[in-house]
Amino acid sequence: MKPLQKILITGAAGFIGHALALRLLSEGREVVGLDNLNDYYDPQLKKDRLARLTPFATFRHAEFDMADREQVATLFATERFDAVMNLAAQAGVRYSLINPHSYVDTNLVGFVNILEGCRHTGVRHLVYASSSSVYGANTTMPFSVHDNVDHPVSLYAASKKANELMAHTYSHLFRIPTTGLRFFTVYGPWGRPDMALFLFTKAILENRPIDVFNNGNMERDFTYIDDIVEGVVRVIDHIAEPDPQWSGACPDPATSYCPWRIYNIGNNNKEKLMRYIEVLEECLGRTAAKNFLPMQDGDVPATYADVTDLVKAVGFKPATSIEVGVQRFVDWYREYYQV
């Protein structure tokens, strides 16, 4: 199938969004970015990411909030996208305890605006970021897209589960092909400053202790950014179709009678948090002072992705080791911040 050529990326100044845009632009595709450049974290980092995209003649950027219904509708009507990759979201499990309304504005109101844009302009495929957080209270490992995910433990997770349900409704009512991607702990160069690897690196280089939650008894399926991008690109061009085997008598949570799909994108390899920290210490050549703390509300002790469905659908399985990925992040961090 011919790759879809004109793509909207919401959150294009974000960590994953800008990396995906670079990849698509390098393939000669046309990319329109949408990002409000908010101050959830340093806007300068977002601007610097965008600066890597602007040299491409096939890139342009719209700066406004996707919760603005009229501006979103105008953008869709004017541009007529082949595909949409919705990455814009209020992220962070812990922040959802502090500012819950921001999750409603972006993750719910903004997402329905994107769905409406797709509905009214004939978008051929909507792909959107879900999260491993939707697995919530599940303890069966590895997490499978065929598992029930009706017990979220944070508002962030609930908003991502809501996105999956909203997308299904539009796939059912309007036959819009939609695919949700549950990302597992994405890390790498140009990452988000509120995530563990960034926070740990900054603290260690500034000779400050790092906060280690659940007394270090955490496991995560750390997934390198290039693997995420590879998976997303393949999924964008793999347009969701109805599952002919789906049955309402025994419903599969990962597929549907309408063109709707869910996939995990993770490294399929859970790592202990303390090993992750050890690798970082090795890359930095320093030992971290550690402040061991209890589990935070809304967090889960472990994540681990079953990527069987992703491999079957698009023939790709993430495989970058934390030894390789963390070193690449440290190299970028030292160069970007000149430390």
C-alpha positions as MATLAB code, in Angstrom:
seq = 'MKPLQKILITGAAGFIGHALALRLLSEGREVVGLDNLNDYYDPQLKKDRLARLTPFATFRHAEFDMADREQVATLFATERFDAVMNLAAQAGVRYSLINPHSYVDTNLVGFVNILEGCRHTGVRHLVYASSSSVYGANTTMPFSVHDNVDHPVSLYAASKKANELMAHTYSHLFRIPTTGLRFFTVYGPWGRPDMALFLFTKAILENRPIDVFNNGNMERDFTYIDDIVEGVVRVIDHIAEPDPQWSGACPDPATSYCPWRIYNIGNNNKEKLMRYIEVLEECLGRTAAKNFLPMQDGDVPATYADVTDLVKAVGFKPATSIEVGVQRFVDWYREYYQV';
ca = [
       0.000    0.000    0.000;
       1.234    3.484   -0.812;
       2.250    5.389    2.357;
      -0.144    8.094    3.510;
       1.463   11.378    2.541;
      -0.099   14.340    4.372;
      -0.081   13.880    8.114;
      -1.142   16.003   11.067;
       0.928   15.460   14.210;
      -0.559   16.998   17.325;
       2.042   17.632   19.999;
       4.653   18.122   17.276;
       6.931   20.074   19.639;
       6.791   17.219   22.142;
       9.256   14.417   22.715;
       7.633   11.753   20.546;
       5.939   14.186   18.173;
       9.088   15.914   17.023;
      10.975   12.611   16.590;
       8.106   11.208   14.522;
       7.909   14.391   12.435;
      11.635   14.200   11.667;
      11.251   10.636   10.469;
       8.238   11.355    8.256;
       9.788   14.506    6.805;
      12.992   12.625    5.998;
      10.840   10.183    4.017;
       9.507   13.069    1.930;
       6.075   13.222    3.521;
       4.175   16.411    4.269;
       3.724   17.141    7.973;
       1.617   19.762    9.707;
       2.399   20.165   13.376;
      -0.013   21.386   16.018;
       1.218   22.374   19.471;
       0.302   25.118   21.936;
       3.831   25.214   23.430;
       2.458   25.330   26.968;
       4.651   25.669   30.031;
       4.040   22.257   31.645;
       7.798   22.028   31.180;
      10.409   24.374   29.700;
       8.944   25.798   26.459;
      12.474   26.470   25.194;
      13.055   22.732   24.832;
       9.888   22.551   22.729;
      11.032   25.470   20.582;
      14.419   23.835   20.066;
      12.723   20.646   18.939;
      10.611   22.622   16.464;
      13.754   24.295   15.153;
      14.903   20.877   13.939;
      11.750   20.586   11.818;
      11.476   24.029   10.264;
      14.296   23.511    7.708;
      12.047   21.026    5.892;
      10.004   22.664    3.140;
       7.241   20.106    3.696;
       6.723   21.115    7.347;
       4.586   23.847    8.804;
       3.350   24.434   12.303;
       0.132   25.711   13.846;
       0.396   27.103   17.364;
      -2.867   26.865   19.250;
      -4.648   24.637   21.751;
      -6.514   21.671   20.302;
      -9.245   22.309   22.877;
     -10.171   25.289   20.649;
     -12.997   23.755   18.642;
     -13.206   26.382   15.915;
      -9.478   26.516   15.190;
      -9.234   22.736   15.003;
     -12.204   22.563   12.628;
     -10.672   25.254   10.399;
      -7.304   23.480   10.330;
      -8.872   20.190    9.243;
     -11.105   21.828    6.631;
      -8.207   23.802    5.159;
      -5.541   21.087    5.120;
      -7.473   17.859    4.365;
      -5.117   15.358    5.995;
      -4.605   11.773    4.867;
      -3.787   10.673    8.421;
      -3.625   12.102   11.920;
      -1.233   11.114   14.720;
      -2.621   12.499   17.959;
       0.220   12.809   20.469;
      -0.845   16.042   22.180;
      -1.952   15.313   25.714;
      -1.539   16.460   29.252;
       0.958   13.841   30.361;
       2.084   12.618   33.752;
       0.451   10.360   36.314;
       1.493   12.391   39.358;
       0.525   15.778   37.880;
      -3.037   14.501   37.439;
      -3.408   14.631   41.212;
      -2.459   18.316   41.180;
      -4.206   19.711   38.110;
      -6.977   17.338   36.985;
      -8.797   19.920   34.861;
      -5.882   20.152   32.428;
      -6.408   16.463   31.594;
     -10.062   17.064   30.801;
      -9.304   20.075   28.593;
      -6.625   18.418   26.463;
      -7.148   14.675   26.702;
     -10.950   14.718   26.461;
     -12.165   18.000   24.945;
      -9.175   18.249   22.636;
      -9.501   14.633   21.544;
     -13.168   14.938   20.607;
     -12.220   17.970   18.493;
      -9.701   15.783   16.659;
     -12.329   13.066   16.174;
     -14.746   15.616   14.762;
     -12.083   16.932   12.403;
     -11.472   13.407   11.127;
     -15.196   12.789   10.771;
     -15.937   15.853    8.687;
     -12.910   15.798    6.376;
     -12.509   12.166    5.403;
      -9.254   11.395    7.231;
      -8.217    7.882    6.200;
      -6.589    6.849    9.500;
      -6.505    8.317   12.987;
      -3.720    6.967   15.194;
      -3.536    8.202   18.773;
      -1.353    7.793   21.823;
      -2.830    5.760   24.622;
      -0.653    4.597   27.511;
       0.497    1.573   29.480;
      -1.133    3.385   32.422;
      -4.528    2.087   31.273;
      -3.622   -1.339   32.683;
      -4.033    0.178   36.135;
      -4.719   -2.468   38.772;
      -3.940   -5.347   36.389;
      -1.218   -7.622   37.726;
      -1.072  -10.298   35.008;
       2.267   -9.940   33.199;
       3.036   -9.174   30.476;
       0.190   -6.732   29.843;
      -1.842   -7.851   26.836;
      -4.153   -5.736   24.682;
      -6.636   -8.585   25.091;
      -6.840   -7.935   28.859;
      -9.650   -5.966   30.450;
      -8.524   -2.452   31.439;
     -11.490   -1.144   33.402;
      -9.642   -0.358   36.635;
      -7.400    2.707   36.137;
      -5.576    4.121   39.167;
      -5.014    7.698   37.964;
      -7.045   10.328   36.122;
      -4.370   10.347   33.419;
      -4.943    6.632   32.839;
      -8.712    7.112   32.864;
      -8.424    9.846   30.235;
      -6.398    7.542   27.981;
      -8.908    4.718   28.417;
     -11.611    7.268   27.563;
      -9.754    8.079   24.327;
      -9.916    4.425   23.324;
     -13.663    4.340   23.993;
     -14.307    7.630   22.193;
     -12.345    6.423   19.169;
     -14.386    3.213   19.101;
     -17.602    5.206   19.047;
     -16.440    7.180   16.001;
     -15.188    4.037   14.282;
     -18.626    2.510   14.869;
     -20.751    5.509   13.915;
     -18.729    6.984   11.068;
     -16.479    4.088    9.975;
     -13.354    6.111   10.728;
     -10.339    3.758   10.989;
      -8.719    4.402   14.380;
      -5.734    2.789   16.089;
      -4.680    3.360   19.693;
      -1.079    2.813   20.752;
      -0.278    2.053   24.368;
       3.237    3.407   24.859;
       5.461    1.942   27.572;
       7.886    4.316   29.381;
       9.421    6.083   26.410;
      12.919    7.534   26.886;
      15.787    8.889   24.814;
      17.353   12.092   23.444;
      15.129   15.192   23.509;
      12.992   13.532   26.205;
      10.584   15.092   28.673;
      12.157   16.826   31.715;
       9.473   15.448   34.049;
      10.424   11.815   33.393;
      12.736    9.733   35.568;
      15.777    9.518   33.292;
      15.844   13.288   32.776;
      15.283   14.024   36.481;
      17.913   11.495   37.570;
      20.527   12.766   35.120;
      20.016   16.393   36.106;
      20.173   15.620   39.828;
      23.266   13.415   39.594;
      25.193   16.001   37.549;
      24.195   18.664   40.095;
      25.317   16.445   43.003;
      21.789   16.161   44.390;
      20.099   12.951   45.572;
      17.560   11.276   43.332;
      14.068   10.336   44.530;
      13.488    6.592   44.162;
       9.853    5.627   44.704;
       8.499    2.393   46.187;
      11.942    2.024   47.776;
      13.292    1.050   44.369;
      10.975   -1.934   43.959;
       9.735   -0.827   40.564;
       9.934   -2.467   37.152;
       9.360   -0.765   33.836;
       9.286   -1.747   30.192;
      11.632    1.038   29.049;
      11.156    1.733   25.336;
      13.661    3.735   23.293;
      12.326    6.621   21.225;
      13.552    5.303   17.848;
      11.663    2.052   18.443;
       8.508    3.991   19.246;
       8.861    6.021   16.044;
       9.444    2.934   13.907;
       6.344    1.309   15.321;
       4.215    4.428   14.861;
       5.257    4.929   11.240;
       4.356    1.354   10.400;
       1.008    1.618   12.168;
       0.064    4.877   10.421;
       0.280    3.089    7.069;
      -1.456   -0.035    8.420;
      -5.029    1.255    8.296;
      -7.312   -0.325   10.889;
      -9.903   -2.756    9.562;
     -12.817   -4.632   11.134;
     -11.959   -7.959   12.733;
     -14.044  -10.617   10.931;
     -13.579  -12.967   13.907;
     -14.954  -10.521   16.480;
     -17.958  -11.715   18.442;
     -20.221   -9.803   20.781;
     -20.760  -13.020   22.693;
     -17.060  -13.112   23.558;
     -15.777   -9.583   22.856;
     -12.059   -9.027   22.298;
     -10.900   -5.753   23.985;
      -8.176   -5.274   21.335;
     -10.274   -5.457   18.150;
     -13.792   -4.792   16.944;
     -16.443   -5.360   14.292;
     -15.636   -1.804   13.169;
     -12.246   -0.447   11.983;
     -10.685   -0.056   15.436;
      -7.477   -1.504   16.859;
      -5.298   -1.298   19.972;
      -1.579   -2.194   20.117;
       1.105   -2.117   22.795;
       4.433   -0.566   21.852;
       6.977   -1.594   24.450;
      10.357   -3.257   24.623;
       8.766   -6.550   25.781;
      11.405   -6.687   28.523;
      10.754   -5.336   32.014;
      13.785   -3.929   33.788;
      14.243   -3.242   37.482;
      14.396    0.469   38.248;
      17.584   -0.035   40.235;
      19.265   -1.592   37.187;
      18.147    1.405   35.103;
      19.796    3.676   37.666;
      22.964    1.545   37.627;
      23.207    1.897   33.851;
      22.775    5.658   34.151;
      25.483    5.830   36.823;
      27.834    3.889   34.541;
      27.122    6.241   31.631;
      27.673    9.332   33.766;
      30.665    7.943   35.623;
      29.065    8.925   38.922;
      27.192    7.231   41.744;
      23.827    8.676   42.723;
      22.831    9.488   46.269;
      19.390    7.925   46.637;
      16.392    9.158   48.576;
      14.151    6.098   48.934;
      10.459    6.960   49.154;
       7.140    5.061   49.312;
       4.966    4.408   46.272;
       3.186    7.517   45.000;
      -0.577    7.615   44.552;
      -1.631    6.776   41.013;
       1.543    4.850   40.208;
       1.933    1.112   39.580;
       4.828   -1.148   40.633;
       5.472   -2.752   37.245;
       4.763   -2.520   33.520;
       5.574   -5.106   30.869;
       4.292   -5.144   27.277;
       3.090   -8.118   25.277;
       3.726   -6.936   21.705;
       2.505  -10.061   19.902;
      -0.280   -8.181   18.109;
       2.039   -5.380   16.979;
       4.527   -7.861   15.533;
       1.772   -9.756   13.753;
       0.253   -6.578   12.292;
       3.310   -4.602   11.175;
       6.278   -6.946   11.554;
       8.167   -4.887   14.114;
       9.333   -5.538   17.664;
      11.228   -2.907   19.706;
      14.622   -4.191   20.817;
      16.947   -1.344   21.899;
      18.614   -2.232   25.221;
      18.727    0.246   28.093;
      22.538    0.097   27.939;
      22.424    1.529   24.420;
      19.470    3.857   24.915;
      20.583    5.448   28.183;
      24.053    6.140   26.775;
      22.501    7.927   23.796;
      20.378   10.020   26.132;
      23.373   10.959   28.298;
      25.380   11.943   25.212;
      22.529   14.171   24.047;
      21.983   15.681   27.516;
      25.632   16.612   27.935;
      25.763   18.210   24.500;
      22.434   20.066   24.797;
      23.106   21.458   28.269;
      26.893   21.692   27.843;
      27.643   19.778   31.060;
];
